[in-house]
Amino acid sequence: MKSLLFLVLISVCWAEPHPGNSSLEHERIVHIQENGPRLLVVAEQAKIFSHRGGNVTLPCKFYHEHTSTAGSGTHKIRVKWTKLTYDYLKEVDVFVAMGHHKKSYGSYQGRVSLRESSENDASLIITNIMLEDYGRYKCEVIEGLEDDTAVVTLNLEGVVFPYSPRLGRYNLNFHEAQRACVEQDSVIASFDQLYDAWRSGLDWCNAGWLSDGSVQYPITKPREPCGGKNTVPGVRNYGFWDKDKSRYDVFCFTSNFNGESIFFIPPS
């Protein structure tokens, strides 16, 4: 009986591989298919408009791709809102919520909360809107190892105006330009705000700082001293300059403005 068993083992050990198989083909590849629901985060509107002092809701909802209910996962849901810088390289914390634990950050403290109109509602409510709230916000929902994001832009209705100090034009570095706008109850304008102002008819030949550190100016009526009379209308871009040493004017933005803005075109 022992001899028979020994012969069987020998035959198994010396069994030849199937024709055409290499040593690598003996490795077993296992494919694992995820059957669980995939997390999706959606913003119903990409842009929301408001004004300084108002209240606004930035929409954000999350779903599971293979199920109809939001609470089908086994992990706690974590919702995080951040504000993106103009170049998307940095995120500023705004609000974080996980279960009963909720926290707001910086100037948003006491002004932000989740709407939570349903189990899958992660929309952010911002009250008493400030000029600095303008910009792009990211809604991130995390459940276990899954997460997804959506981006919403908060636009403020207002006015862009050029500013130069009493010393005359081109006397402000970037930091002085920021302070000058604050003194005018405003903030330094973004490119998007200047572009919208140009589309609304703003024409100004003097170059000014913008919030991203660039220097630009809007022209609706091309003329020789402002880039040439044969050029097309648009926002002229001087590029990025040294924020400490370079000196220009500045474009400021304010919202909920009472009164009338009158722009005087300086002699060219």
C-alpha positions in Angstrom: 0.0 0.0 0.0 2.9 2.4 0.9 4.6 1.6 -2.4 1.5 2.4 -4.4 1.1 5.8 -2.7 4.8 6.6 -3.4 4.3 5.9 -7.1 1.3 8.2 -7.2 3.2 11.0 -5.7 6.1 10.6 -8.1 3.7 10.7 -11.1 2.1 13.9 -9.8 5.5 15.6 -9.3 6.7 14.8 -12.8 3.5 15.7 -14.6 4.3 17.7 -17.7 2.8 21.1 -18.2 0.2 21.7 -20.9 1.7 22.4 -24.4 2.4 26.1 -25.0 2.4 27.1 -21.3 5.4 28.9 -19.9 6.3 29.1 -16.3 4.6 32.5 -16.0 1.4 31.1 -17.2 1.1 28.9 -14.1 0.5 32.0 -12.0 -3.1 32.5 -11.2 -4.6 35.9 -11.8 -7.6 36.7 -9.6 -10.0 39.4 -10.7 -12.0 41.0 -7.9 -15.1 42.9 -8.9 -16.5 45.6 -6.6 -20.2 45.1 -6.1 -20.6 47.9 -3.6 -22.2 51.2 -4.4 -20.0 53.9 -6.0 -20.1 57.3 -4.3 -21.1 60.3 -6.5 -21.1 63.9 -5.5 -23.1 66.4 -7.6 -23.6 70.2 -7.6 -27.0 71.0 -9.1 -25.7 74.5 -10.1 -22.1 75.4 -11.0 -22.6 79.1 -10.2 -24.5 80.9 -7.5 -25.1 84.6 -7.4 -25.5 86.7 -4.2 -24.4 90.0 -2.7 -22.6 91.3 0.4 -24.7 90.9 3.5 -27.0 88.3 1.9 -27.4 84.6 2.6 -26.7 81.8 0.1 -26.8 78.1 -0.3 -24.1 76.3 -2.2 -25.7 73.1 -3.6 -24.1 69.7 -3.1 -25.7 66.2 -2.9 -24.2 62.7 -2.8 -25.5 59.5 -4.2 -24.6 55.8 -4.5 -24.5 54.7 -8.1 -26.0 51.2 -7.6 -28.6 52.1 -5.0 -31.4 54.5 -4.6 -30.8 55.4 -0.9 -28.1 57.6 0.4 -27.6 55.7 3.7 -26.7 52.4 2.1 -23.0 52.5 3.1 -21.7 51.0 6.3 -19.3 53.9 7.0 -20.0 57.3 8.5 -20.3 60.1 6.0 -17.7 62.9 6.3 -18.5 66.2 4.5 -15.8 68.8 4.0 -16.1 72.2 2.3 -13.0 74.2 1.3 -12.4 77.3 -0.7 -10.0 77.1 -3.7 -7.4 79.7 -4.6 -7.4 81.1 -8.1 -4.7 78.6 -9.2 -6.3 75.6 -7.4 -2.9 75.0 -5.6 -4.3 75.7 -2.1 -7.4 75.0 -0.2 -8.8 77.0 2.7 -10.8 75.1 5.2 -14.4 76.3 5.5 -16.5 73.6 7.2 -16.2 70.0 8.2 -19.0 67.7 9.5 -19.1 64.0 10.5 -22.2 62.8 12.4 -22.8 65.2 15.3 -19.3 66.6 15.1 -19.2 69.9 13.1 -16.6 72.6 12.8 -16.2 75.9 10.9 -13.0 77.8 10.3 -11.6 81.3 10.2 -13.9 84.1 9.1 -16.6 81.5 8.4 -17.1 80.6 12.1 -20.7 81.2 13.1 -21.8 81.9 9.4 -21.8 78.4 7.8 -23.8 75.2 8.3 -25.2 72.3 6.3 -28.7 72.5 4.9 -29.4 68.7 5.5 -32.8 68.8 3.9 -32.4 65.1 3.2 -30.0 62.2 4.0 -27.9 62.9 0.9 -27.9 66.8 1.2 -24.4 68.3 1.9 -25.3 71.8 0.7 -23.5 74.6 2.5 -25.4 77.7 3.9 -23.4 80.9 4.2 -25.0 83.8 6.0 -24.0 87.5 6.1 -21.8 87.1 3.0 -18.6 89.1 3.0 -16.6 90.4 0.0 -13.9 87.9 0.7 -16.4 85.0 0.3 -16.3 85.4 -3.5 -14.7 82.5 -5.3 -14.8 78.7 -5.9 -15.7 76.2 -3.3 -15.2 72.4 -3.2 -17.6 70.0 -1.6 -16.0 66.7 -0.7 -17.9 63.7 0.6 -15.9 60.8 2.1 -17.3 57.4 3.0 -14.8 54.8 4.0 -12.3 54.5 1.2 -14.6 56.2 -1.3 -14.8 60.0 -1.9 -15.9 62.3 -4.6 -16.0 66.1 -5.1 -17.9 68.9 -6.8 -17.0 72.6 -7.3 -19.4 75.5 -7.0 -18.6 79.2 -7.8 -20.0 81.9 -5.6 -20.3 85.1 -7.6 -21.1 88.5 -6.0 -23.1 91.2 -7.7 -21.2 94.4 -7.5 -19.0 96.9 -9.2 -15.3 97.0 -10.2 -13.6 100.4 -10.1 -10.0 101.5 -10.8 -8.2 103.3 -8.1 -4.9 105.3 -7.9 -3.7 107.2 -4.9 -3.4 111.0 -4.7 0.3 110.8 -5.4 -0.7 109.9 -9.0 -0.9 106.8 -11.0 1.4 103.8 -10.7 2.4 104.3 -7.1 1.1 101.1 -5.4 2.9 97.8 -4.9 0.6 94.8 -4.6 0.3 94.9 -0.8 -0.4 98.7 -0.8 -3.0 98.0 -3.5 -4.8 95.5 -1.2 -4.9 98.0 1.7 -6.0 100.8 -0.6 -9.1 98.7 -1.7 -9.9 97.9 1.9 -9.8 101.6 2.7 -12.4 102.1 -0.1 -14.7 99.5 1.5 -13.8 97.0 -1.1 -11.4 94.2 -2.0 -8.9 93.8 -4.8 -10.7 92.5 -7.9 -10.2 89.1 -9.5 -9.6 88.6 -13.2 -13.2 87.2 -13.6 -14.6 90.3 -12.0 -12.6 92.6 -14.2 -13.6 90.6 -17.3 -17.3 90.8 -16.4 -16.8 94.6 -15.9 -15.2 94.9 -19.3 -18.1 93.0 -20.9 -20.4 95.5 -19.2 -18.4 98.4 -20.8 -15.6 99.3 -18.4 -12.8 101.0 -20.4 -9.6 102.1 -18.5 -6.2 102.7 -20.0 -4.2 102.6 -16.8 -2.9 99.1 -15.7 -3.8 97.9 -12.2 -3.2 95.0 -9.9 -5.6 92.0 -9.6 -6.0 89.5 -6.8 -3.9 86.9 -8.5 -0.9 89.2 -8.6 -1.2 90.0 -12.3 -1.4 93.5 -13.8 -4.1 94.1 -16.4 -6.5 96.7 -17.8 -9.8 96.7 -19.8 -10.2 98.3 -23.2 -13.5 98.6 -25.1 -12.4 101.3 -27.5 -8.9 100.6 -28.8 -6.7 103.7 -29.2 -3.1 104.4 -29.8 -1.9 105.1 -26.2 -3.7 102.0 -24.9 -2.1 99.2 -26.9 -2.8 100.6 -30.3 -5.9 101.7 -32.2 -5.7 98.6 -34.6 -5.9 96.1 -31.7 -9.1 94.3 -30.7 -11.0 95.2 -27.5 -10.3 93.1 -24.5 -8.5 92.9 -21.2 -4.8 93.7 -21.7 -2.4 91.6 -19.7 0.9 92.9 -18.5 1.6 89.5 -16.8 2.9 88.9 -13.2 5.2 91.4 -11.5 7.2 91.7 -8.3 4.6 92.3 -5.6 7.0 94.3 -3.4 8.9 96.4 -6.0 6.6 96.9 -9.0 4.1 99.7 -8.8 0.8 100.2 -10.6 -2.8 101.2 -9.9 -5.4 98.7 -8.7 -8.8 97.5 -9.6 -11.1 97.1 -6.6 -14.4 95.3 -6.2 -17.3 96.1 -3.9 -20.8 94.6 -3.5 -24.1 95.9 -2.4 -23.0 99.4 -3.5 -25.3 102.3 -2.8 -25.1 105.2 -5.2 -23.7 105.7 -8.7 -20.3 105.1 -10.1 -18.8 107.6 -12.5 -15.5 106.9 -14.3 -13.5 109.8 -15.7 -11.1 108.7 -18.4 -7.7 110.4 -17.7 -6.0 112.3 -20.5 -4.0 109.9 -22.7 
